[in-house]
Amino acid sequence: MKLEHPLRESSVVVVPNNDGSRSISRINFGKKDFALELENEGAGSGAAAGAAK
């Protein structure tokens, strides 16, 4: 997603899931005018489980 103003530092936006876990919903890149938005597919998604192996 395009940002109007670049952020000074990199950061992430974390949202709570219904089961109490948390998911990253956006990654902001410092000094860049864009961010990466992630779609939440729910807790226990295959990608998260596969990354832990």
Rosetta constraint file for C-alpha pairs under 8 A:
AtomPair CA 1 CA 34 HARMONIC 5.46 0.50
AtomPair CA 1 CA 35 HARMONIC 5.26 0.50
AtomPair CA 1 CA 36 HARMONIC 6.17 0.50
AtomPair CA 1 CA 37 HARMONIC 6.71 0.50
AtomPair CA 2 CA 33 HARMONIC 6.02 0.50
AtomPair CA 2 CA 34 HARMONIC 4.44 0.50
AtomPair CA 2 CA 35 HARMONIC 6.53 0.50
AtomPair CA 3 CA 33 HARMONIC 4.96 0.50
AtomPair CA 3 CA 34 HARMONIC 5.15 0.50
AtomPair CA 3 CA 35 HARMONIC 7.02 0.50
AtomPair CA 4 CA 33 HARMONIC 6.75 0.50
AtomPair CA 5 CA 33 HARMONIC 6.07 0.50
AtomPair CA 6 CA 30 HARMONIC 6.92 0.50
AtomPair CA 6 CA 31 HARMONIC 5.07 0.50
AtomPair CA 6 CA 32 HARMONIC 5.00 0.50
AtomPair CA 6 CA 33 HARMONIC 4.49 0.50
AtomPair CA 6 CA 34 HARMONIC 7.33 0.50
AtomPair CA 7 CA 28 HARMONIC 7.46 0.50
AtomPair CA 7 CA 29 HARMONIC 7.19 0.50
AtomPair CA 7 CA 30 HARMONIC 5.26 0.50
AtomPair CA 7 CA 31 HARMONIC 5.38 0.50
AtomPair CA 7 CA 32 HARMONIC 6.74 0.50
AtomPair CA 7 CA 33 HARMONIC 7.48 0.50
AtomPair CA 8 CA 30 HARMONIC 5.14 0.50
AtomPair CA 8 CA 31 HARMONIC 5.32 0.50
AtomPair CA 9 CA 28 HARMONIC 7.94 0.50
AtomPair CA 9 CA 29 HARMONIC 6.83 0.50
AtomPair CA 9 CA 30 HARMONIC 4.00 0.50
AtomPair CA 9 CA 31 HARMONIC 6.64 0.50
AtomPair CA 10 CA 27 HARMONIC 7.57 0.50
AtomPair CA 10 CA 28 HARMONIC 5.27 0.50
AtomPair CA 10 CA 29 HARMONIC 4.43 0.50
AtomPair CA 10 CA 30 HARMONIC 4.06 0.50
AtomPair CA 10 CA 31 HARMONIC 7.84 0.50
AtomPair CA 11 CA 27 HARMONIC 6.07 0.50
AtomPair CA 11 CA 28 HARMONIC 5.09 0.50
AtomPair CA 11 CA 29 HARMONIC 6.73 0.50
AtomPair CA 11 CA 30 HARMONIC 7.50 0.50
AtomPair CA 12 CA 24 HARMONIC 6.69 0.50
AtomPair CA 12 CA 25 HARMONIC 7.54 0.50
AtomPair CA 12 CA 26 HARMONIC 5.63 0.50
AtomPair CA 12 CA 27 HARMONIC 4.53 0.50
AtomPair CA 12 CA 28 HARMONIC 5.89 0.50
AtomPair CA 13 CA 24 HARMONIC 5.78 0.50
AtomPair CA 13 CA 25 HARMONIC 5.56 0.50
AtomPair CA 13 CA 26 HARMONIC 5.06 0.50
AtomPair CA 13 CA 27 HARMONIC 6.54 0.50
AtomPair CA 14 CA 22 HARMONIC 6.40 0.50
AtomPair CA 14 CA 23 HARMONIC 5.50 0.50
AtomPair CA 14 CA 24 HARMONIC 4.44 0.50
AtomPair CA 14 CA 25 HARMONIC 5.73 0.50
AtomPair CA 14 CA 26 HARMONIC 7.38 0.50
AtomPair CA 15 CA 22 HARMONIC 5.57 0.50
AtomPair CA 15 CA 23 HARMONIC 5.45 0.50
AtomPair CA 15 CA 24 HARMONIC 6.36 0.50
AtomPair CA 15 CA 25 HARMONIC 6.50 0.50
AtomPair CA 16 CA 20 HARMONIC 6.27 0.50
AtomPair CA 16 CA 21 HARMONIC 6.00 0.50
AtomPair CA 16 CA 22 HARMONIC 4.42 0.50
AtomPair CA 16 CA 23 HARMONIC 6.41 0.50
AtomPair CA 17 CA 21 HARMONIC 5.31 0.50
AtomPair CA 17 CA 22 HARMONIC 5.45 0.50
AtomPair CA 17 CA 23 HARMONIC 6.88 0.50
AtomPair CA 17 CA 42 HARMONIC 6.95 0.50
AtomPair CA 17 CA 43 HARMONIC 6.44 0.50
AtomPair CA 18 CA 43 HARMONIC 7.85 0.50
AtomPair CA 19 CA 43 HARMONIC 7.07 0.50
AtomPair CA 21 CA 43 HARMONIC 6.85 0.50
AtomPair CA 22 CA 43 HARMONIC 7.90 0.50
AtomPair CA 23 CA 40 HARMONIC 7.06 0.50
AtomPair CA 23 CA 43 HARMONIC 7.76 0.50
AtomPair CA 24 CA 38 HARMONIC 7.05 0.50
AtomPair CA 24 CA 40 HARMONIC 7.95 0.50
AtomPair CA 25 CA 37 HARMONIC 5.91 0.50
AtomPair CA 25 CA 38 HARMONIC 4.89 0.50
AtomPair CA 25 CA 39 HARMONIC 6.47 0.50
AtomPair CA 25 CA 40 HARMONIC 6.71 0.50
AtomPair CA 26 CA 35 HARMONIC 6.84 0.50
AtomPair CA 26 CA 36 HARMONIC 5.55 0.50
AtomPair CA 26 CA 37 HARMONIC 4.35 0.50
AtomPair CA 26 CA 38 HARMONIC 5.66 0.50
AtomPair CA 27 CA 35 HARMONIC 5.69 0.50
AtomPair CA 27 CA 36 HARMONIC 5.09 0.50
AtomPair CA 27 CA 37 HARMONIC 6.50 0.50
AtomPair CA 28 CA 34 HARMONIC 7.17 0.50
AtomPair CA 28 CA 35 HARMONIC 4.64 0.50
AtomPair CA 28 CA 36 HARMONIC 6.57 0.50
AtomPair CA 29 CA 33 HARMONIC 7.98 0.50
AtomPair CA 29 CA 34 HARMONIC 7.06 0.50
AtomPair CA 29 CA 35 HARMONIC 6.14 0.50
AtomPair CA 41 CA 45 HARMONIC 6.53 0.50
AtomPair CA 44 CA 48 HARMONIC 6.57 0.50
AtomPair CA 44 CA 49 HARMONIC 6.46 0.50
AtomPair CA 45 CA 49 HARMONIC 6.42 0.50
AtomPair CA 46 CA 50 HARMONIC 5.93 0.50
AtomPair CA 47 CA 51 HARMONIC 6.20 0.50
AtomPair CA 48 CA 52 HARMONIC 6.70 0.50
AtomPair CA 49 CA 53 HARMONIC 7.22 0.50
